[in-house]
């Protein structure tokens, strides 16, 4: 009897703690990252966890993508429009083809993976990287380009505030004027913690 009296309260406490922990997977805007939930359940779906946000104000303490592998690919989705995706224009994979916003449709041009070795965001199954050019000014449109391991314009970090930032400058992936019209090319702009136009989620597809 004493054993039950001791163990049952502990089990109840563990249940409450677990429930509280799972609720942390939901963001304040109501979005729940499936990768967080799966990780909490001990599932290892093998894509690079983009939510290194719990660790530091930078994408990771060493400015690198997280070490835990997870299965991809994934869509990159603006918070303000969960039905829109980062898209390679026309699904054409060639240097300097624009990266735009388009209705999510599961096409190859909307599937991305992370190469954590070089901090690159690549189109899944290709050698094309999300590209901003080297030391490009605010307002520069994003393109794809053949991946170059050491090129600064191909290096990205995912910040604690869910912004995708260039590795070496304070520029973030941005929706120009907040537009989510199909065909709107995305750009880089000085990172602004108050701008919802710079908040992105990685959603497994």
N, C-alpha and C positions, 0 to 999 in steps of 0.2 A: 504493500500500500504506500509506504513512504517513497519507494522508487517511482511509482506512478505520479505521486504528488510532485515529485521533483522534475521528472522528465516531461510531463505534459506541458507545464508552463514554458519550458525551454523550447519545445516544438512549436508552441503558439508564437513565441517571440521570433523564432526563426522564420515562420511563415509571414509574419508582419514585415520583417526586414526584407524578405525576398520580394514581397509585393511592392514595397516602397522602392526597391532597387529597380524593378521592372518599369515602374512609372517614370523613372528618370529617362527612359528611352524616348518619351514623348517630349517634343520641344514645346516652347511656350506658344508657338504659332499653330499648334495642333498637328504638326507633321511628325510622324513616327518613322525613324530610320530603321528599316528592316534589318540592316546590318548590325545595329546596336542590339536589337532584340535577339537575333540569332547568336550573337557573341555571348549574351548573358545566359543563353540556354546551353552554352558550351558547343554550339555548332561551329564548324570551321569551313565556311563556304568558299574559301580561297580567292577572294579579291582583296586588294589592299584597302584596309580600313581607312576610309576618308575622315572618320571622326576622331582624329587624334586630339580633338579640341579639349578633352579632359586633362591633357598633359601640360599644355603651355599655351601662351598667347600666339605662338608661332605654330606652323603646321605640325612640327615636332621640335623637341628641344634642339636638335641638330639641323633644323631646316630640311629634314628629309622626310620622305613618306614613311608611314608606320611600317614596322617590321613584320607584323602578323599578316601572312598572305590570305587572301580571300578570293573566292571564285568570281570572275567577271564574265562578260563585260557589264557596263552600267551606263545609264543615261545621266546626263548632267542637266538638272532641272532648276529653273528659277523659282524661288519661293513664292513670288507674287502670282505665278501662273503654273500650277502643277501639271497641267496638260501640255505644256510646251517643253521642247528639248533643244539642247545644243545640237546643231545639225550641219553636216558638210553639204554645201550647196549642190543640189542636183545629184548627190551621191557620187560625185566625180572626184577621184583621188589623183590629184596632180598638184604640183607646187603652186602656191599662191591662190588656190581656190578658197573663197571666203567661207567663214564659219558664221552661221546665222541661227536665228530662232525659227522653229517650225513646229507644227503640231506633232506630238509624239506619235510615232507609227511603227516603231520597232525595226526600222530600216538599218542597214549596215552603217550608213552615215551618221547614225545617232548612238552608236555603241562605242564606248571608250574604255580604255584600260590605263592603269598607272604603271609606269616603269620606275620603281622606287630607286633604282640604282642611279638614275640621272635626273630624278625629279621631273619626269616628262609625262604628259598626258597624251596618249596615242589613240588613233582610231584603231579599234580592235581588228586584229588580223592583217594589219598593214604596217608599213614603216613610215607613216605620216604622223607628225606631231602637231599639237596645238601650238601656234606660232604667233609671236607678237613683234618679231624683229629685235635687234639689239638696241637698247636705250631709246626705244620709240617714245614719242611724246603722247600725252593724253589725247584721246580721240582716234588713235590708230586702230583700224579695224583688224580683227583676228582672222587668221588664215590657217591653212594647213601647209606643212612643208616637210620634205624628207627629213627624218630625224637626224640630228647631228649631236653626238653625245655631249660635247663641251660647249654648245652654243647657248649663250645666256637667254636668248629669246624663246628657247624651248623648255626653260626650267621654271617650275611653279611650286608654290606652297599653298596649303589649305589652312587658313587661319582659324583661331578659336571662335571668331565671329562668323564663321561659315563663308568667308570670302576667299576667292581664288586669286592669289597675288603672284606677281612676277617674283622670281627668286631674288633678284638683286635690287629692285626698285620698289617704291611704294605705289605701284599701279595694280588695280584690280579689274577682273573681268566684269563688264558693266553693260547693262541694257541702255542704249542711247535714249535719253528722255523717257525711260521707262517703257519703251515700246515693245510689245510682244507680238506685233503683226508678223505674219509669215513672211520670211525673206529679209527681215531686219538683221543686218550684220551686227554682231556684237563687237564691242570695243574694249580698250583698256582706258581707265580713268583713275585719277588720284583716289586712293582708297578713302572711303567716307563711312565711318561707323554708323552714321544716321541714314544711310541710303539703302532702301530695300532692293534697289536695282542691282545691287552687288552681292546679294545673298543667294547661294546655290546649294543644292543638295545632290548627292550621288545616289541614284536609285538603281538597284540591280535589275537587269533585264534579261 
